[in-house]
């Protein structure tokens, strides 16, 4: 192909992407306010197992949710909808990140608890379909990825607000090979997309009394897209004069999360998609590993909650799925409870998880038959939730941390 033809083909490709993004901006501008769960006659909770270890750990989180919401289910205030079909086999069969019938079922829910899903990569026996996570975030417009990380004994209390629908992942499967020597991917930043995630972070900082926001970019080098994100941050910050804020570059920020003197000063951290993906995994590792953290994906109409780790195909291949740790997705279930208005139940679940997983550790999950199964751990959590002395056990734990 001649150079002129290659350039023209690339221009046409780029032009289509611009048209898609301009249409997306118009959709964002026309959005309604956030859904009010208190006004719903019944809240529909979708349960999506995903694949790999996903169905095994998600079923344990579902058991815990059903245990905590048993009165609400009986009263018809809450119902569960189990959605199959998000396995890699089914997605590959339809050659879609989310098959149409599965997407339709997802849209019938208000909130979704989702297990890990496999994203094909080069060399895998699957077609090069888009990540189901990325597709779901775009299809349901789940623009805010919220990930809390708490390590009380080290004075760490971070809440990350990762922009979920833009950045380097927005059109991650729509790059172009201009020729054998040149491949180009694209990163997307819009005013509307930046404004809503930044406003969500500042709102949270004010509502919780944390009153401190850190904006993370690489605007000194990635001047156009990251520059716009930082520019919008300055604008949003003016709406919250009582909230202290600063900005850091992503490279030094990864270092400062490891700095005992500096890291306790961070509270609410807001950042573009790719940087958020990296930094939240580092933060979760400090907490005890990605298996210990849950994640919320929030939009105005829908919300999805998930573990932040992957589908662990090796555990499936080795027949160890029953030993997979459900802690992360049970944490996500707690975030779901808080989101739909059951903050007291969410608090109790957090307490029970800390007691079972960090303090008492009567059962230890190793991922192998040397430790407990996921079902045994879920049983342990529910037994702890039923204990009338739960708050006393929690007080013992927190006092120990103070000492």
C-alpha positions in Angstrom: 0.0 0.0 0.0 1.3 3.4 -0.9 2.1 6.0 1.8 -0.8 8.3 0.7 -3.2 5.4 0.9 -2.0 4.4 4.3 -2.4 8.0 5.6 -5.9 8.3 4.1 -7.0 5.0 5.7 -5.7 6.2 9.0 -7.5 9.5 8.7 -10.8 7.8 7.9 -10.3 5.5 10.9 -9.5 8.5 13.2 -12.5 10.4 11.8 -14.9 7.6 12.8 -13.5 7.6 16.3 -14.0 11.3 16.6 -17.7 11.0 15.5 -18.3 8.2 18.1 -16.9 10.3 20.9 -18.8 13.4 19.9 -22.0 11.4 20.0 -21.0 10.0 23.4 -20.5 13.5 24.7 -24.0 14.5 23.7 -25.4 11.4 25.5 -23.5 12.4 28.7 -24.9 15.9 28.5 -28.5 14.6 28.3 -28.2 12.3 31.4 -30.6 12.5 34.2 -29.8 12.6 37.9 -28.6 9.6 40.0 -31.2 7.0 40.7 -32.9 7.2 44.1 -33.0 3.7 45.5 -35.4 4.7 48.3 -38.1 5.4 45.7 -37.9 2.0 44.0 -40.6 -0.5 45.0 -38.0 -3.3 44.5 -34.3 -3.2 44.1 -33.0 -5.8 41.6 -29.6 -7.1 42.4 -28.0 -8.9 39.4 -25.5 -11.7 40.2 -23.0 -12.4 37.4 -20.5 -15.2 38.0 -18.2 -14.4 35.1 -15.7 -17.2 34.4 -12.7 -18.9 35.9 -13.0 -18.7 39.7 -15.7 -16.1 39.3 -18.8 -18.3 39.7 -17.3 -19.9 42.8 -16.4 -16.8 44.7 -19.5 -14.9 43.5 -21.8 -17.6 44.8 -20.3 -17.2 48.3 -20.8 -13.4 48.2 -24.4 -14.0 47.1 -24.9 -16.2 50.1 -23.7 -13.5 52.4 -25.9 -10.9 50.7 -28.9 -13.1 50.9 -28.2 -13.7 54.6 -28.0 -10.0 55.4 -31.0 -9.1 53.2 -33.3 -12.0 54.1 -35.9 -9.7 55.7 -35.8 -7.3 52.7 -36.2 -10.2 50.3 -39.2 -11.6 52.2 -40.8 -8.1 52.2 -40.2 -7.8 48.4 -37.9 -4.8 48.8 -35.0 -6.7 47.2 -34.8 -9.5 44.7 -31.9 -11.3 43.2 -31.5 -12.1 39.4 -28.8 -14.6 38.5 -27.4 -13.9 35.0 -25.3 -16.5 33.2 -23.6 -16.1 29.8 -20.7 -13.9 30.6 -18.2 -16.8 30.4 -15.3 -16.5 27.9 -16.8 -19.5 26.0 -20.1 -17.8 25.4 -18.6 -14.4 24.6 -16.3 -16.1 22.1 -19.2 -17.9 20.6 -21.0 -14.6 20.0 -17.7 -12.8 19.2 -18.8 -10.0 21.6 -17.5 -8.7 24.9 -21.1 -8.9 26.2 -23.6 -10.9 24.2 -26.8 -9.0 23.4 -29.1 -11.2 25.5 -26.8 -10.9 28.5 -26.6 -7.1 28.1 -30.4 -6.9 28.0 -30.6 -8.9 31.3 -28.0 -6.6 32.9 -30.1 -3.6 32.0 -33.0 -5.1 33.9 -31.0 -4.8 37.2 -30.4 -1.7 39.3 -27.1 -2.9 40.8 -24.8 -5.8 39.8 -22.4 -8.0 41.7 -20.0 -9.4 39.1 -17.3 -12.0 39.3 -14.0 -11.8 37.3 -14.0 -12.3 33.5 -11.2 -13.3 31.2 -9.9 -10.9 28.6 -8.2 -12.6 25.7 -4.7 -11.7 24.8 -2.3 -12.6 22.0 -1.7 -16.4 21.9 -5.0 -17.3 23.7 -7.4 -19.6 21.9 -10.1 -16.9 21.9 -11.0 -14.2 19.4 -9.6 -10.7 20.2 -12.8 -9.4 21.8 -12.9 -6.4 24.1 -12.8 -6.7 27.8 -16.2 -7.5 29.3 -15.4 -5.0 32.1 -14.6 -2.2 29.7 -17.6 -3.0 27.6 -19.9 -3.0 30.7 -18.6 0.3 31.9 -19.2 1.8 28.5 -22.6 0.2 27.9 -24.0 1.1 31.3 -21.9 4.3 31.6 -20.3 3.3 34.9 -18.0 6.3 34.9 -16.7 6.2 38.5 -14.6 3.3 39.7 -14.4 3.6 43.5 -11.8 1.6 45.4 -11.3 2.0 49.1 -8.0 0.9 50.8 -7.7 0.9 54.6 -4.8 -0.1 56.8 -5.7 1.3 60.2 -2.5 0.2 61.9 -0.5 2.3 59.4 -2.9 5.3 59.3 -3.9 4.6 55.7 -7.4 5.5 54.7 -7.5 6.0 50.9 -10.5 6.2 48.5 -9.6 6.1 44.8 -11.9 7.6 42.2 -10.7 6.2 38.9 -12.3 7.5 35.7 -13.8 4.5 34.1 -14.9 5.2 30.6 -12.2 7.3 29.0 -8.4 7.5 28.8 -6.3 4.8 27.2 -9.0 2.1 27.7 -11.9 4.0 26.0 -11.0 2.7 22.5 -8.5 0.1 23.5 -9.5 -2.3 20.7 -9.8 0.4 18.0 -6.1 1.3 17.5 -4.7 1.1 14.0 -1.7 -0.6 12.4 -0.8 2.0 9.8 1.8 -0.4 8.4 4.2 -3.1 9.7 6.3 -0.5 11.3 3.7 1.8 12.9 0.9 1.0 15.3 -1.1 3.8 17.0 -3.6 3.6 19.9 -5.7 6.5 21.2 -6.5 8.1 24.6 -9.7 10.0 25.1 -10.4 12.9 27.5 -13.5 14.9 27.4 -14.7 17.9 29.5 -17.9 16.1 30.5 -16.2 12.9 31.5 -13.5 14.6 33.5 -15.9 17.0 35.2 -18.3 14.3 36.5 -15.5 12.0 38.0 -13.7 15.0 39.6 -17.0 16.3 41.0 -17.8 12.9 42.4 -14.4 12.8 44.2 -14.8 16.3 45.6 -18.4 15.5 46.7 -17.2 12.5 48.5 -14.4 14.4 50.2 -16.8 17.0 51.5 -19.6 14.5 52.4 -17.2 12.3 54.4 -15.4 15.1 56.1 -12.1 14.0 54.7 -11.8 17.3 52.9 -8.7 16.5 50.9 -8.4 15.5 47.2 -5.3 14.5 45.3 -5.5 14.7 41.5 -3.0 12.4 39.7 -2.0 13.0 36.0 1.1 13.2 33.9 0.1 16.6 32.6 3.7 17.8 32.3 4.3 15.4 29.5 0.9 14.3 28.2 -0.1 17.9 27.9 -3.3 17.7 25.8 -5.4 14.9 27.4 -3.9 14.9 30.9 -3.7 18.6 30.7 -7.4 18.9 30.1 -8.1 16.6 33.1 -6.0 18.8 35.4 -7.5 22.0 33.9 -11.0 20.7 34.8 -9.8 19.8 38.3 -8.9 23.4 38.9 -12.3 24.4 37.8 -14.1 21.9 40.0 -12.0 22.7 43.0 -13.3 26.3 43.0 -16.8 24.8 43.7 -15.4 23.3 46.9 -13.4 26.0 48.8 -13.5 24.0 52.0 -11.8 21.0 50.4 -8.0 21.1 50.3 -6.5 19.7 47.1 -3.2 19.2 45.3 -2.0 17.4 42.2 0.8 14.8 41.7 2.3 13.1 38.7 1.6 9.4 38.4 5.3 8.3 38.5 6.2 10.0 41.8 2.7 9.1 43.2 3.5 5.4 42.9 6.6 6.0 45.0 4.9 8.2 47.6 2.3 5.5 48.3 5.3 3.6 49.7 6.6 6.5 51.7 5.4 6.1 55.4 5.9 9.8 56.1 3.9 11.0 53.1 1.2 8.4 52.4 -0.9 9.0 55.5 -1.6 12.5 54.1 -3.5 11.2 51.1 -7.3 10.8 51.5 -9.3 11.0 48.3 -7.4 10.3 45.1 -8.9 10.9 41.6 -7.2 10.0 38.4 -7.6 9.0 34.7 -8.4 5.4 33.8 -5.0 3.8 33.1 -3.3 5.5 36.0 -6.1 4.4 38.3 -5.9 0.8 37.2 -2.2 0.7 38.1 -2.2 2.7 41.3 -5.2 0.9 42.9 -3.5 -2.4 42.4 -0.4 -1.1 44.1 -2.6 0.2 47.0 -4.5 -3.0 47.3 -1.2 -4.9 47.6 -0.2 -2.8 50.6 -3.5 -3.7 52.2 -2.8 -7.4 51.8 -3.2 -8.2 48.1 -5.7 -7.6 45.3 -7.7 -10.4 46.8 -8.6 -8.2 49.8 -10.1 -5.3 48.0 -13.5 -4.7 46.4 -14.4 -2.2 43.7 -17.5 -0.1 42.8 -18.4 1.0 39.3 -20.9 3.8 39.6 -23.1 5.5 37.0 -26.3 7.5 37.3 -28.6 4.7 36.3 -26.6 1.5 37.1 -23.9 0.4 39.4 -21.7 -2.7 39.3 -19.5 -4.1 42.1 -16.7 -6.6 41.7 -13.5 -8.1 43.0 -10.4 -6.3 41.6 -8.5 -9.5 40.8 -8.7 -11.7 37.7 -10.3 -15.0 36.8 -7.3 -17.1 37.9 -7.5 -19.7 35.1 -4.6 -21.6 36.6 -6.6 -22.4 39.7 -9.3 -23.8 37.4 -6.8 -25.9 35.4 -5.4 -27.3 38.7 -8.9 -28.0 40.2 -8.5 -25.6 43.0 -11.5 -23.3 42.5 -13.2 -24.3 45.8 -10.2 -22.8 47.6 -10.4 -19.4 45.9 -10.6 -16.5 48.3 -14.0 -14.7 48.2 -12.8 -11.8 50.4 -12.5 -9.3 47.6 -16.0 -9.9 46.1 -17.6 -10.0 49.6 -16.0 -6.6 50.2 -17.6 -5.5 47.0 -20.9 -6.9 48.3 -20.5 -4.6 51.3 -20.0 -1.6 49.0 -23.2 -2.6 47.1 -25.1 -2.6 50.4 -23.9 0.8 51.3 -24.7 2.1 47.8 -28.3 1.0 47.9 -28.9 2.5 51.4 -28.1 -0.3 53.8 -25.1 1.4 55.4 -25.6 -0.4 58.8 -25.4 -3.8 57.2 -22.4 -2.8 55.2 -20.6 -1.6 58.3 -21.3 -4.9 60.1 -20.0 -6.8 57.1 -16.8 -4.8 57.0 -16.4 -5.5 60.7 -16.9 -9.2 60.3 -14.5 -9.4 57.4 -11.8 -7.6 59.4 -12.3 -9.9 62.3 -12.3 -13.1 60.2 -9.6 -12.1 57.7 -7.2 -10.0 59.7 -7.8 -10.3 63.5 -8.9 -13.8 64.6 -8.0 -15.8 61.4 -9.6 -19.0 62.7 -9.7 -20.0 59.1 -6.9 -19.3 56.6 -7.3 -19.4 52.9 -4.2 -20.4 51.0 -5.7 -21.1 47.6 -5.0 -24.8 48.1 -6.2 -27.7 50.1 -3.8 -26.6 52.9 -6.3 -24.0 53.8 -10.1 -23.3 54.0 -12.5 -23.4 51.1 -14.3 -20.2 50.0 -17.6 -21.7 51.3 -16.0 -22.3 54.8 -14.8 -18.8 54.9 -18.3 -17.4 53.9 -19.8 -19.6 56.7 -17.3 -18.1 59.2 -18.3 -14.6 58.1 -22.0 -15.3 58.5 -21.4 -16.9 61.9 -19.6 -13.8 62.9 -22.4 -11.6 61.6 -24.8 -13.6 63.8 -22.8 -13.2 66.9 -24.3 -10.8 69.5 -20.8 -10.0 70.6 -19.7 -8.8 67.2 -19.1 -5.2 68.3 -17.1 -6.4 71.3 -14.9 -8.5 69.1 -14.5 -5.5 66.8 -13.6 -3.3 69.8 -10.9 -5.8 70.9 -9.5 -5.6 67.4 -9.4 -1.8 67.2 -8.0 -1.5 70.7 -5.2 -3.9 69.7 -4.4 -1.6 66.8 -4.2 1.4 69.1 -1.8 -0.4 71.3 
